[in-house]
């Protein structure tokens, strides 16, 4: 459980660094699809809840919206350009190119 929280904390930190003004709604599906490649469903839901809480402060998206998007999030619907754009934002925030479990 502690390892799971550590991963979630690190990912949220990378997201905040890569998206200092918040993740735009058009990036959510691609972002969740990329996260699902490396994280457990529980970790993705925890990160999504954090993103929803941040977005709710701005009144843009609700937790229910995030939960719906998690269910719909696949990279099959994302264009290569969208995947590249979101991947670049994650890398700019410090997202590791290798295994998430390594520091």
PyMOL commands that set and color helices and strands:
alter all, ss='L'
color gray80, all
select helices_A, chain A and resi 2-18+25-38+41-58+63-72+75-77+80-92
alter helices_A, ss='H'
color red, helices_A
deselect
rebuild
show_as cartoon
